Amino acid sequence: MKSITIHDMDSVLAARLQRQARESGLSLNKAIKKLLAAALGVAPAGAIDRRRDFEGLCGVWSKQEAKAFQKAVREFERVDSEDWA
C-alpha cells in the first residue's frame, strides 16, 4: 500500500483535519483517507462505522460510569490469603 507525505500544510487545515478525526472517532490517518475517498468518489457506498452497530449490545460507558464501576469492583481485586490456606 502506498504512503504519502503532505508538506507545508496550513495550520488551519491541519486543525480542521484533527477536529474532524476526533469528532468522527477515527485516527487522523483514517479520517484523511475517508475524506479523500469521498472527495474523489471512491468511497464504498453505504460505508458504515461497524463499532456503532454494537453499542446497544455491548454498552458504552461514560467516564463517570466507568469510574463508578471500577470503584464497585475494587474489592474483588483484593486477595484474601485465608481463602488459599
DOGUDO-888086 format. One line per 5 residues: for each residue x negated, y, z negated of C-alpha. Coordinates in steps of 0.1 Angstrom, whole numbers. Layout:
X Y Z; ...
This chain:
0 0 0; -13 34 9; -21 61 -17; -22 98 -10; -35 129 -28
-20 163 -26; -44 192 -31; -37 227 -43; -1 221 -54; 17 252 -65
22 252 -103; 60 259 -99; 64 229 -76; 44 207 -99; 65 218 -128
97 211 -109; 85 176 -99; 76 168 -135; 110 180 -147; 128 160 -120
109 129 -131; 116 134 -168; 153 141 -161; 157 110 -140; 138 88 -164
112 79 -138; 74 82 -137; 61 112 -118; 49 88 -91; 82 70 -87
101 103 -87; 79 117 -59; 83 86 -38; 121 87 -43; 122 124 -33
100 118 -2; 121 87 9; 153 107 5; 139 137 24; 127 115 52
159 94 54; 142 62 45; 157 57 11; 177 25 8; 215 31 10
231 29 -24; 198 27 -43; 207 22 -80; 188 25 -112; 195 -10 -125
185 -2 -161; 216 19 -164; 237 -11 -154; 228 -29 -186; 230 -1 -211
265 -12 -221; 254 -48 -227; 221 -42 -243; 228 -10 -261; 208 23 -261
199 38 -294; 192 74 -301; 160 81 -320; 182 87 -351; 199 53 -347
166 35 -342; 151 51 -373; 182 41 -393; 178 5 -381; 142 4 -390
150 16 -424; 177 -10 -428; 155 -40 -419; 123 -28 -436; 129 -52 -465
127 -81 -441; 91 -72 -433; 80 -80 -469; 67 -115 -475; 75 -129 -510
47 -153 -519; 71 -171 -543; 91 -183 -513; 59 -201 -500; 48 -218 -532
